[in-house]
Amino acid sequence: MMKLCKKLIAKLREIPDVDVHLWKPDYPLVVIDYKGQEIAHFHGNNELDIRLSKDIVKRDELTHAVDRVGHLSRKNGGRWLIVRFTREPHLEQIVRFLEMAIEVRVRESA
């Protein structure tokens, strides 16, 4: 799984203004920021919690990964979406979700 995580991080670093880093130096949470604002964070090596919008989640009928490890009590329909990736083809979908998260941040800051 770590190999997939590294591939995903490499793809994300190609997106302008995206930064992947530790949330705090002494806390093992890896976050993904766009222009300094969080758009997602990792739960382990193969799960992301992505900040979208309620409208996008509802419009696209998105639901949390059923086998997730993070935020087990979180209900579907909120602005955060938990997704898992276990195979390389999943990475393109993850990147699309993160691009959607960037669009949300751009709209919110306009």
C-alpha positions, -999 to 999 in steps of 0.1 A, spaced: 0 0 0 28 24 7 39 22 -29 4 35 -39 5 62 -14 39 74 -27 25 74 -63 -5 94 -52 17 120 -34 39 123 -65 8 130 -86 -5 156 -61 29 174 -61 24 180 -99 -7 201 -92 2 238 -87 -2 252 -52 -7 218 -36 14 208 -6 16 175 11 31 176 46 28 166 82 1 185 101 25 192 129 61 181 132 54 158 162 20 145 150 18 118 124 -11 132 103 -3 139 67 -24 167 52 -30 180 17 -33 217 14 -42 240 -15 -27 275 -11 -24 268 26 -59 255 32 -66 218 39 -84 199 12 -77 164 26 -58 143 50 -46 107 52 -58 80 75 -30 55 72 -15 47 39 -46 40 18 -74 62 30 -81 99 25 -106 122 41 -114 147 14 -132 181 20 -157 186 -7 -191 203 -3 -225 189 7 -238 199 -27 -212 178 -45 -216 148 -22 -254 149 -28 -252 156 -65 -228 128 -72 -244 105 -46 -210 100 -29 -208 78 2 -179 69 26 -159 38 19 -176 10 38 -143 -5 49 -129 28 62 -107 31 93 -112 68 101 -143 85 115 -164 54 117 -194 72 133 -195 99 106 -227 98 85 -229 102 48 -240 135 33 -216 159 49 -189 179 33 -161 154 41 -158 121 21 -137 92 32 -122 72 2 -99 43 1 -74 33 -26 -61 -2 -29 -52 -5 -66 -34 19 -90 -66 26 -111 -81 41 -79 -55 69 -80 -71 88 -109 -104 89 -91 -87 102 -60 -70 129 -80 -104 139 -95 -119 142 -61 -90 163 -49 -94 186 -80 -131 190 -70 -120 199 -35 -97 225 -50 -125 240 -70 -146 242 -38 -118 260 -20 -114 285 -49 -152 292 -49 -152 297 -11 -123 321 -12 -137 342 -41 
